[in-house]
Each structure stands twice: as C-alpha cells, then as structure tokens.
C-alpha cells in the first residue's frame, strides 16, 4: 500500500522548534489539546519531530474550521494553528470521477494522481476570536499583499518542489490543478477579493522560482467565479487561469488530463497533481469522514481512494453515490477511525522542503 507524505516548510520546522523549546518547560503555555497530548510523557528526550507528531495528532477527522476553533488556548493557540496551517499532506490516489461537486462524470478508466492537501488562509472565526491566519496576512486590519504572498509561498513552494521532484523521478512532467485556496468560506470579510490576489501569488511564485520547476508543464488555476480566463507562460510553465463558471463547465479539477488541453497542448506525458483546499485542524478529507461530499477536500476525498491511504483500510467507489465507501459494516470513514483507534502519523512520513 502507498503511504502519504507530510510536507513541512523548513522555516516552519524552525518555528516549531522554537515553540517546543518554549513550552517544554511550561506546558501551561500550550493549547489544551497539545497540553493533554504531552501530559504524563517523559519529555526529556522529545525532539521537535516528536512534538510535531503530538500536534499533528490533535487534528480531528471532521471539523468546520471557520466556526469550530477558539484559537485562544481553549483548544489550540494561534502559534499552534500557524504551524498546523503550514503542514501539507501529499496523498497518492486513484481518481474515480472528475471532482464536480454534484453529479460528477465518472471516469470509464480511473487513473492515478496525487492530492496535495494544503490549508488556505483562515481569516474567519465565528466565535469572535482572532482567526488563525489573520495576523500573518494583515497590517492594521487591512490585507497586506506582501504578508499574504509570504504565507502562500511558505505553503505552496514545497508542494511545487515536491511535484517537480516526483515528475523528474518518473521522467515525466507535472500538471497541477489548484482551487481558490482560502477564497471561499475562509475569506471572511475579504470574500470575493482573494481569487485575483491568489492569481497574483501564483504569477509571482512562478516568476521567482520557475527555474527550479523544470518538470512542471502547467498549473491550472480554477478560482470558480473570480478572475477572467487567461493564459500566461512563465519560465516555460503554462499558468492557465480558468474559473469553472466562466465557460469551463466539465473541466472540474479531477478531470482527465486531455480535458484541460488547449489546442496547442499535449499533457499525455504528465503526472497529475491536484492541490486540495484543506484546513488547519482536520484530517485530509474532512467532511467526507461523515459521508458528506461537500467542500473541496470532502469532494476530492469522495472522488478518490484518499481514505484508503489515510486509514489503511480499502473501500470501494460507489458509482451511484459518487463516493469511495468503507467496507461493511462501517457506516462512514469516521467510524473506521473510531473503531480501529487510528491516528495520523507525521514522523515516519515527514518531508522537510
């Protein structure tokens, strides 16, 4: 069975190390969930990776991050949320349908790909506390592009490096689909304004680091209903801006590669990667653990074998419900986790980029 990779930016590893050095002498400075995870443990020989494993295991299978987080230490504190927000998970999967939210096209021939679960900027907190990424991307309560770019460079650059390296190993090119990360429910009062800002991030990222992405052929950005259709060639990489609602029906983010091709394109020699709009505190797949094909991560988990990789238990794709179902007698994947007492594992799967 294939395993997932936990991808951590180098600077976030350093931030985690500093935070661990701060709290190991005073666990009361940690959030409640981390504190509970470290209680009664011999911390003398704990490394930063041991701490990160404990932090990673505070994630819940399903949670609404915009409304279910205090972020003031009652569950996690803002430092912990900042670290969790920078952690991505790469999951090799079989893709069974095209990822359309309702009535998707089921692939006659399922194909292999990699889901890159990464948290969007969380700028909303419905319990009235500071949102997880608010201070990271704002200055004087206004969005600051320099800070916004820095957050997404930290989260996306390792994913692009990973996709490039995997394609290089396979003597292929990488094709990457990207949704409007953090542009929907997480955007708070900035909703409707972030799609174009994220496009600017992608342009700047490719201009700055494109020479390191020799094995990335194209990045397909779908901000749903924001931005206009546009195609840019940057450092030999095609950036295709294609909002689904603006003439791109049928081109959902898990479609066959040929569906994304313009007349001059040939993506037949590409490995397929899809960035998934995830959050800081759920397991990869979030809503689909309770059998809900909703939100980007719930849809892409339902449409693929992601749950098999995350739990180690094989299911089967149901063409009637458009979802990858667990074996009997389990009702949903949350029940699989509970009854088998499963945990996420970071240390053995960690990749620092």
C-alpha positions as CSV (number, residue, x, y, z in Angstrom):
1,X,0.0,0.0,0.0
2,X,1.2,3.5,-0.8
3,X,1.7,6.0,2.1
4,X,1.0,9.7,2.4
5,X,3.8,12.2,2.9
6,X,3.6,15.0,5.4
7,X,5.3,18.1,3.9
8,X,6.7,20.8,6.2
9,X,8.5,24.0,5.1
10,X,12.0,24.5,6.6
11,X,11.1,27.8,8.2
12,X,8.1,26.2,9.9
13,X,10.2,23.4,11.3
14,X,12.4,26.1,12.8
15,X,9.3,27.9,14.2
16,X,8.1,24.6,15.7
17,X,11.5,24.1,17.3
18,X,11.4,27.5,18.9
19,X,7.9,26.9,20.2
20,X,8.8,23.5,21.5
21,X,11.7,24.9,23.4
22,X,9.4,27.5,24.9
23,X,6.6,25.1,26.1
24,X,8.5,22.0,27.1
25,X,9.5,23.7,30.4
26,X,6.0,25.1,30.8
27,X,3.2,23.1,29.3
28,X,0.6,25.6,30.6
29,X,1.8,27.9,27.8
30,X,0.5,25.3,25.2
31,X,-3.1,25.0,24.0
32,X,-5.3,22.5,25.8
33,X,-5.1,19.7,23.1
34,X,-1.3,19.9,22.9
35,X,-1.1,20.0,26.7
36,X,-3.3,16.9,27.0
37,X,-1.2,15.1,24.4
38,X,2.1,15.8,26.3
39,X,0.8,15.2,29.8
40,X,2.4,12.3,31.7
41,X,5.1,11.8,29.0
42,X,8.8,11.8,29.5
43,X,9.7,15.0,27.6
44,X,13.4,15.0,28.3
45,X,14.4,13.3,25.1
46,X,11.5,14.7,23.0
47,X,12.6,16.1,19.6
48,X,10.8,18.8,17.6
49,X,9.6,15.9,15.4
50,X,8.1,14.2,18.5
51,X,6.4,17.4,19.4
52,X,5.1,17.8,15.8
53,X,3.7,14.3,15.9
54,X,1.7,15.2,19.0
55,X,0.5,18.5,17.5
56,X,-0.5,16.7,14.2
57,X,-2.5,14.1,16.2
58,X,-4.6,16.8,17.8
59,X,-6.4,17.1,14.4
60,X,-10.0,15.9,14.3
61,X,-11.4,13.8,11.4
62,X,-14.1,16.4,10.7
63,X,-14.5,20.0,11.8
64,X,-15.7,23.3,10.4
65,X,-12.5,25.3,10.9
66,X,-14.2,28.7,10.4
67,X,-16.7,28.0,13.2
68,X,-15.3,25.2,15.3
69,X,-12.0,26.8,16.5
70,X,-11.4,29.0,19.6
71,X,-7.7,29.6,18.9
72,X,-7.2,31.2,22.3
73,X,-5.7,28.1,24.1
74,X,-9.1,26.5,24.9
75,X,-8.3,24.1,22.1
76,X,-5.3,25.3,20.1
77,X,-3.4,28.6,20.4
78,X,-2.5,30.8,17.5
79,X,1.1,29.6,17.3
80,X,0.0,26.0,17.1
81,X,-2.6,26.9,14.4
82,X,0.1,28.8,12.5
83,X,2.3,25.7,12.5
84,X,-0.6,23.4,11.6
85,X,-1.6,25.7,8.7
86,X,1.8,25.3,7.1
87,X,1.7,21.5,7.1
88,X,0.5,19.8,3.9
89,X,-0.1,16.2,3.1
90,X,0.6,14.5,-0.3
91,X,-1.7,11.5,-0.9
92,X,-1.2,9.2,-3.9
93,X,-4.7,8.1,-5.1
94,X,-6.8,6.5,-7.7
95,X,-9.2,9.1,-9.2
96,X,-12.7,7.7,-10.0
97,X,-14.6,10.8,-11.0
98,X,-13.9,14.4,-12.3
99,X,-14.4,16.1,-9.0
100,X,-17.6,18.1,-9.9
101,X,-19.4,18.8,-6.7
102,X,-22.8,17.3,-7.9
103,X,-23.4,14.6,-10.4
104,X,-19.8,14.3,-11.5
105,X,-18.6,12.5,-14.6
106,X,-17.4,9.0,-13.5
107,X,-14.2,8.0,-15.3
108,X,-14.5,5.0,-17.5
109,X,-10.9,4.3,-16.8
110,X,-9.8,5.5,-13.3
111,X,-6.3,7.0,-13.2
112,X,-3.6,7.7,-10.7
113,X,-2.7,11.1,-9.3
114,X,-1.6,12.8,-6.1
115,X,-3.8,15.0,-3.9
116,X,-1.9,17.8,-2.2
117,X,-3.9,18.8,0.8
118,X,-2.9,22.3,2.0
119,X,-4.7,24.8,4.2
120,X,-6.0,28.0,2.7
121,X,-5.5,31.2,4.7
122,X,-8.1,31.1,7.5
123,X,-9.3,34.7,8.0
124,X,-12.7,33.9,9.7
125,X,-13.5,32.9,13.2
126,X,-17.2,32.7,14.0
127,X,-16.7,32.5,17.8
128,X,-15.4,36.1,17.9
129,X,-11.7,35.4,18.4
130,X,-8.7,36.2,16.2
131,X,-8.7,34.0,13.1
132,X,-5.8,31.6,12.7
133,X,-4.0,33.4,9.9
134,X,-5.3,36.9,10.5
135,X,-2.1,38.5,11.9
136,X,0.0,36.6,9.3
137,X,-1.6,38.4,6.3
138,X,-2.9,41.7,7.6
139,X,-1.4,45.0,8.8
140,X,-3.5,47.5,10.7
141,X,-6.6,45.3,10.0
142,X,-6.1,45.5,6.2
143,X,-4.9,42.8,3.9
144,X,-1.2,43.2,3.2
145,X,-0.1,41.6,-0.1
146,X,3.5,41.1,1.0
147,X,2.3,39.1,4.0
148,X,-0.3,37.3,2.0
149,X,2.3,36.3,-0.6
150,X,4.7,35.1,2.2
151,X,2.1,32.8,3.7
152,X,1.3,31.2,0.4
153,X,4.9,31.0,-0.7
154,X,5.5,29.1,2.5
155,X,2.6,26.7,1.8
156,X,2.8,26.3,-2.0
157,X,6.5,26.3,-2.7
158,X,7.2,23.0,-1.0
159,X,4.3,21.4,-3.0
160,X,5.6,22.7,-6.3
161,X,9.1,21.4,-5.4
162,X,7.6,18.0,-4.4
163,X,5.6,17.7,-7.6
164,X,8.6,18.7,-9.7
165,X,10.8,16.1,-8.0
166,X,8.2,13.3,-8.4
167,X,7.8,14.1,-12.1
168,X,11.6,14.2,-12.5
169,X,11.9,10.7,-10.9
170,X,9.3,9.4,-13.3
171,X,10.9,11.1,-16.3
172,X,7.6,12.9,-16.8
173,X,6.2,16.5,-16.4
174,X,3.8,17.6,-13.7
175,X,0.3,19.0,-14.3
176,X,-1.1,20.7,-11.2
177,X,-4.7,21.9,-10.6
178,X,-5.3,24.5,-7.9
179,X,-8.7,25.7,-6.5
180,X,-9.3,29.1,-5.0
181,X,-7.5,28.3,-1.8
182,X,-8.9,30.2,1.1
183,X,-11.1,32.3,-1.2
184,X,-14.5,30.9,-0.1
185,X,-15.7,30.2,3.5
186,X,-12.3,31.1,5.0
187,X,-12.1,34.5,3.4
188,X,-14.4,36.3,5.9
189,X,-14.8,39.9,5.0
190,X,-12.4,39.6,2.1
191,X,-14.7,37.1,0.3
192,X,-14.8,37.9,-3.4
193,X,-11.5,39.7,-3.4
194,X,-9.0,36.9,-2.9
195,X,-9.2,35.0,-6.1
196,X,-7.4,37.7,-8.1
197,X,-4.9,38.1,-5.2
198,X,-4.1,34.3,-5.3
199,X,-3.6,34.5,-9.0
200,X,-1.0,37.3,-8.4
201,X,0.7,35.0,-5.9
202,X,0.9,32.2,-8.5
203,X,2.4,34.6,-11.0
204,X,4.9,35.9,-8.5
205,X,5.8,32.4,-7.3
206,X,6.4,31.1,-10.8
207,X,8.5,34.2,-11.7
208,X,10.6,33.8,-8.6
209,X,11.1,30.1,-8.5
210,X,10.1,28.8,-12.0
211,X,13.7,28.0,-12.9
212,X,13.5,25.3,-10.1
213,X,10.4,23.8,-11.7
214,X,11.9,22.4,-14.9
215,X,9.5,19.4,-14.7
216,X,6.3,21.3,-14.2
217,X,4.5,21.7,-17.5
218,X,1.3,23.5,-16.4
219,X,-0.6,25.0,-13.4
220,X,-4.3,25.1,-13.9
221,X,-5.9,27.6,-11.5
222,X,-9.7,27.5,-11.0
223,X,-11.0,30.3,-8.7
224,X,-14.6,29.2,-9.5
225,X,-16.2,32.6,-10.3
226,X,-13.4,35.0,-9.7
227,X,-10.9,36.3,-12.3
228,X,-11.1,36.2,-16.1
229,X,-9.9,33.4,-18.4
230,X,-6.2,34.0,-19.1
231,X,-3.1,32.1,-20.1
232,X,0.4,33.1,-19.1
233,X,3.7,31.5,-20.0
234,X,6.2,32.0,-17.1
235,X,9.7,30.4,-17.1
236,X,8.5,27.7,-19.5
237,X,5.4,26.9,-17.4
238,X,1.8,27.5,-18.6
239,X,-0.3,29.2,-16.0
240,X,-3.9,28.6,-17.1
241,X,-6.5,30.7,-15.2
242,X,-9.8,29.0,-15.8
243,X,-12.7,29.9,-13.5
244,X,-15.2,27.0,-13.7
245,X,-18.2,29.3,-14.1
246,X,-16.8,31.3,-17.0
247,X,-17.1,28.9,-19.9
248,X,-15.2,25.9,-18.3
249,X,-18.0,23.6,-17.4
250,X,-16.9,20.0,-17.4
251,X,-13.3,21.0,-16.5
252,X,-13.6,20.2,-12.8
253,X,-10.2,19.7,-11.1
254,X,-10.1,15.9,-11.3
255,X,-10.9,15.6,-15.0
256,X,-8.8,13.6,-17.4
257,X,-5.7,15.5,-18.4
258,X,-6.8,15.8,-22.0
259,X,-9.9,17.8,-20.9
260,X,-7.6,20.6,-19.7
261,X,-5.7,20.9,-23.0
262,X,-5.9,23.9,-25.3
263,X,-5.4,23.3,-29.0
264,X,-1.6,23.5,-28.8
265,X,-1.3,21.4,-25.6
266,X,-0.3,17.8,-25.0
267,X,-0.4,16.7,-21.4
268,X,-0.2,13.0,-22.1
269,X,3.2,12.7,-20.5
270,X,2.2,14.4,-17.3
271,X,1.8,13.2,-13.7
272,X,-1.4,14.5,-12.3
273,X,-1.4,16.6,-9.1
274,X,-4.4,18.4,-7.5
275,X,-4.0,20.9,-4.7
276,X,-6.9,20.5,-2.2
277,X,-8.3,23.4,-0.2
278,X,-7.8,21.9,3.3
279,X,-7.8,23.5,6.8
280,X,-5.5,23.5,9.8
281,X,-7.3,21.1,12.2
282,X,-9.0,18.3,10.3
283,X,-7.7,15.0,8.8
284,X,-7.2,15.2,5.0
285,X,-10.7,14.7,3.6
286,X,-12.6,16.5,6.4
287,X,-16.3,16.4,5.5
288,X,-16.1,13.1,3.8
289,X,-15.4,11.3,7.1
290,X,-19.1,11.9,7.9
291,X,-20.0,10.9,4.3
292,X,-20.6,14.4,3.0
293,X,-19.4,15.1,-0.5
294,X,-19.0,18.8,0.2
295,X,-16.2,21.4,0.2
296,X,-13.1,20.9,-1.9
297,X,-11.5,18.4,0.5
298,X,-14.7,16.4,1.0
299,X,-15.3,16.2,-2.7
300,X,-11.8,15.2,-3.7
301,X,-11.7,12.6,-0.9
302,X,-15.0,11.2,-2.1
303,X,-13.9,11.1,-5.7
304,X,-10.6,9.2,-5.0
305,X,-9.1,6.4,-2.9
306,X,-7.7,9.0,-0.4
307,X,-9.5,7.3,2.6
308,X,-7.7,4.0,1.8
309,X,-4.3,5.8,2.1
310,X,-5.3,7.7,5.2
311,X,-6.7,4.8,7.1
312,X,-5.0,1.7,5.6
313,X,-8.5,0.2,5.1
314,X,-9.6,-0.4,1.5
315,X,-13.0,0.7,0.4
316,X,-14.8,0.7,-3.0
317,X,-16.0,3.6,-5.2
318,X,-19.8,3.6,-5.4
319,X,-20.9,5.0,-8.8
320,X,-24.5,5.6,-7.5
321,X,-23.5,7.8,-4.6
322,X,-20.3,9.2,-6.3
323,X,-18.2,8.3,-3.3
324,X,-15.5,6.0,-2.0
325,X,-17.2,3.9,0.6
326,X,-15.8,1.9,3.5
327,X,-16.4,-1.8,3.7
328,X,-19.3,-3.2,5.7
329,X,-20.2,-2.9,8.5
330,X,-18.8,0.6,8.7
331,X,-21.3,3.4,8.0
332,X,-18.7,6.0,7.2
333,X,-14.9,6.7,7.5
334,X,-15.2,8.4,10.9
335,X,-16.5,5.1,12.2
336,X,-13.5,3.4,10.7
337,X,-11.2,5.7,12.6
338,X,-13.0,5.4,15.9
339,X,-13.4,1.6,15.9
340,X,-9.8,0.9,14.8
341,X,-8.4,3.6,17.1
342,X,-6.5,5.1,14.2
343,X,-4.1,8.1,14.4
344,X,-2.3,10.3,12.0
345,X,1.4,9.8,11.7
346,X,3.9,12.5,11.0
347,X,7.4,11.4,12.0
348,X,7.6,8.3,9.7
349,X,6.1,10.3,6.7
350,X,7.8,13.6,7.2
351,X,9.4,15.5,4.3
352,X,11.0,18.9,5.1
353,X,11.3,21.1,2.0
